């Protein structure tokens, strides 16, 4: 019922948003007499902000069309090289003859689209042949495609790694550190020849008992049945995934905002002031950030509930109890794959030590093939995006892969 109410709200707001968008144009267009009134900038800014606060944000494009390889521009072509019901394996094909190591970036399936890692991909393209997991909004997946559990996630990762071959380097950001570690552990237990050369794990919940954050505390505070009965909804009839049980993206978005409401309020107020002052560059930066941040996707209910229970409540992986298809996952079986863990000093989603815990589990990886970095001054998003990532963190990742692959 909650999902239907959300859709009804969006439909009800539609006329208001059209009105706001129209008025924003009337008070800002140089061809409109109203734009020359003393209060025109204030009026245009107010209507623009109203429109952006209420509009529906669609999945953004990666928009990566070129990079520079050895000082020469190379065009980029996006191509889907492997298509699964809940995920596409996307390749950023470079128009260059240089052969670089392949990198599989495993994007989180936690409410946002894979485009949240646009800066991660853009930064890697000059040095590596980059692939990324492009997760599909669950409301767009027909019920006939079946369910999607955490074990299915692990299977997807194993299939993607095998598809790319044993020299691939896996980079997992946030949530997928757990299924990625499980997948590589199982492949090592099976003596699979396609085990990756390296695995880089960034800001993930390997062991959420360490330095628990408000996100971890909330997951522990509520029972598994509470999550199932209060946040799981069925997809409305207007979508291809009609009747599929999901954790709606709009609920996840509300949770994101609730973590730092003052920060978002101040950001919108600053956006309004930038428009009034005519600071187009700052206003555009705000738009670009929130076009990405506000674009959310639905997660399959089975996967979401599995993750809550097995990762955040029972801590199955660090306790040696993580089972996948009836097989116990043993990270100590990993011997050939080098490990690099990265945390942000100020990360309020994955606390200090949660990702580094992978080293305590992967005891068979030689010490010289293991590294850890705590990025000083970096929050959760800062470890994979922004200036600090590009200038401080990425050079370490690049060096690690080049040295260990």
Secondary structure by P-SEA (a helix, b strand, c coil): caaaaaaaaaaaaaaaaaaaaaaaaaacccccccccccaaaaaaaaaaaaaaaccccccccccccccccccbbbbbbbbbccccccccccccccccccccbbbbbbccccccccccaaaaaaaacccccccccccccccccccccccccaaaaaaaaaaaaaaacccbbbbbcccaaaaaaaaaaaaaaacccccccbbbbccccccccccccaaaaaaaaccaaaaaaccbbbbcccccccccccccaaaaaaaaaaacaaaaaaaaaaaaaaaaacaaaaaaaaaaaaaaaabbbbccaaaaaaaaccccccccccccccccccbbbbccccccbbbbbbbbcccccccccccccccccccccccccccccccccccccccccccccccccaaaaaaaaaacc
